[in-house]
Amino acid sequence: MKSVVSAVVGAAVVASSFVLAAPVASADANTPVYSSCAGTRKINHPIKNAGGTTIAHVEVYYSSASNGTNCAIVRHAGPLVGVATMTYVSLEFSTGTQGTVYDFGNYEYFAGAIRKYGTNNRCVNIGYQISSYSGKLWNKLCD
């Protein structure tokens, strides 16, 4: 009987690990959210609260795949790691009308990773927010 109970408990643990590994859905059903970014990190911008403590980082990566791909994450830092907080990240071309990709929600660790394709020789704007601290990085990664 002990081996049957062990097998059932073991199967339940394995099944629950698959559920925990499921990806988080994007706030926008048309924006796929990935677990990480490929390529080289080009921007690591700190977001600081009013007291000067870094509470998050905006990370933007570049890959040459798909005629240039930028990928962005807002990753919690310091006192907000593990704390469910409104977190937002977006990518858009600086000019043109090809839309904005974004992700937001009450996340404990990060928003994103989101990807914008066809970015070779095109500037992008990166929007971000964590808690009540927000901003935009304009005309970045233009080459």
C-alpha positions as CSV (number, residue, x, y, z in Angstrom):
1,M,0.0,0.0,0.0
2,K,2.9,2.4,0.8
3,S,4.2,2.1,-2.8
4,V,0.8,2.9,-4.3
5,V,0.5,6.0,-2.1
6,S,4.1,7.0,-3.0
7,A,3.4,6.6,-6.7
8,V,0.2,8.8,-6.4
9,V,2.0,11.5,-4.4
10,G,4.9,11.4,-6.9
11,A,2.5,11.8,-9.9
12,A,0.8,14.7,-8.2
13,V,4.1,16.4,-7.6
14,V,5.1,16.0,-11.2
15,A,1.7,17.2,-12.5
16,S,1.8,20.3,-10.2
17,S,5.3,21.2,-11.5
18,F,3.9,21.4,-15.1
19,V,1.1,23.7,-13.9
20,L,3.6,26.0,-12.1
21,A,5.7,26.2,-15.3
22,A,2.8,27.5,-17.4
23,P,3.5,30.9,-19.0
24,V,1.7,34.0,-17.7
25,A,-0.8,35.5,-20.2
26,S,-0.2,39.0,-21.5
27,A,-2.7,41.8,-20.7
28,D,-3.1,42.1,-24.4
29,A,-4.2,38.9,-26.1
30,N,-2.4,39.9,-29.3
31,T,1.0,40.4,-27.5
32,P,2.7,37.1,-26.7
33,V,4.8,37.2,-23.5
34,Y,8.0,35.1,-23.3
35,S,9.9,33.8,-20.4
36,S,13.1,35.5,-21.4
37,C,14.9,37.6,-24.0
38,A,17.4,36.4,-26.6
39,G,20.3,38.5,-27.8
40,T,22.6,41.1,-26.2
41,R,21.4,43.3,-23.4
42,K,21.7,46.9,-24.7
43,I,19.8,48.8,-21.9
44,N,19.7,48.3,-18.2
45,H,17.9,51.4,-16.9
46,P,17.2,51.6,-13.1
47,I,13.8,52.8,-11.9
48,K,14.2,54.5,-8.5
49,N,11.6,55.5,-5.9
50,A,11.4,59.0,-4.4
51,G,14.0,57.9,-1.7
52,G,16.5,56.9,-4.4
53,T,16.2,53.2,-3.9
54,T,16.3,51.1,-7.1
55,I,12.9,49.2,-7.2
56,A,13.2,47.8,-10.8
57,H,15.3,47.7,-14.0
58,V,14.1,48.2,-17.5
59,E,16.1,45.7,-19.6
60,V,16.1,45.8,-23.4
61,Y,17.9,43.2,-25.6
62,Y,18.7,43.2,-29.3
63,S,19.0,40.2,-31.6
64,S,19.6,40.2,-35.3
65,A,16.8,37.6,-35.8
66,S,13.7,38.5,-37.9
67,N,15.3,41.6,-39.4
68,G,16.1,42.9,-35.9
69,T,14.3,42.0,-32.7
70,N,14.1,44.1,-29.5
71,C,12.9,42.5,-26.4
72,A,12.0,44.2,-23.1
73,I,11.4,43.3,-19.5
74,V,10.7,45.4,-16.4
75,R,12.3,43.3,-13.6
76,H,11.6,44.1,-9.9
77,A,14.5,44.9,-7.7
78,G,15.3,45.6,-4.0
79,P,12.2,45.9,-1.8
80,L,9.7,45.0,-4.6
81,V,11.1,41.6,-5.4
82,G,8.4,39.1,-4.7
83,V,5.8,41.8,-4.0
84,A,2.7,41.9,-6.3
85,T,2.9,45.4,-7.8
86,M,1.4,47.0,-11.0
87,T,4.2,46.5,-13.5
88,Y,4.1,47.6,-17.2
89,V,6.5,47.4,-20.2
90,S,5.9,48.4,-23.8
91,L,7.9,48.7,-27.1
92,E,6.9,50.8,-30.1
93,F,8.7,52.2,-33.1
94,S,9.5,55.9,-32.6
95,T,7.9,56.7,-35.9
96,G,5.2,54.9,-37.9
97,T,2.0,53.2,-37.0
98,Q,2.9,49.6,-36.6
99,G,1.5,49.3,-33.1
100,T,2.7,48.9,-29.6
101,V,3.5,45.6,-27.9
102,Y,3.0,45.6,-24.1
103,D,2.4,43.6,-21.0
104,F,1.1,44.7,-17.6
105,G,-0.4,43.3,-14.5
106,N,0.1,42.8,-10.7
107,Y,3.3,40.9,-11.0
108,E,5.7,39.8,-8.3
109,Y,8.9,39.6,-10.3
110,F,8.7,41.1,-13.8
111,A,6.5,42.3,-16.7
112,G,7.4,41.0,-20.2
113,A,9.3,39.7,-21.9
114,I,7.8,41.3,-25.0
115,R,9.3,41.4,-28.5
116,K,9.2,43.9,-31.3
117,Y,10.3,42.6,-34.7
118,G,11.8,44.3,-37.8
119,T,13.7,46.8,-35.7
120,N,17.0,47.0,-37.7
121,N,17.7,50.7,-38.4
122,R,14.6,51.8,-36.6
123,C,14.4,53.6,-33.2
124,V,12.1,52.3,-30.5
125,N,10.5,53.9,-27.5
126,I,10.3,51.8,-24.3
127,G,7.6,52.5,-21.8
128,Y,7.7,51.3,-18.2
129,Q,5.9,51.5,-14.9
130,I,6.3,49.9,-11.5
131,S,3.9,50.9,-8.7
132,S,3.4,54.7,-9.2
133,Y,6.8,55.2,-10.9
134,S,6.7,55.4,-14.7
135,G,8.5,56.8,-17.7
136,K,9.6,56.4,-21.2
137,L,12.9,56.0,-22.9
138,W,12.6,57.8,-26.3
139,N,14.4,57.0,-29.6
140,K,16.7,54.2,-28.4
141,L,18.6,51.5,-30.3
142,C,18.4,53.3,-33.6
143,D,21.2,51.4,-35.4
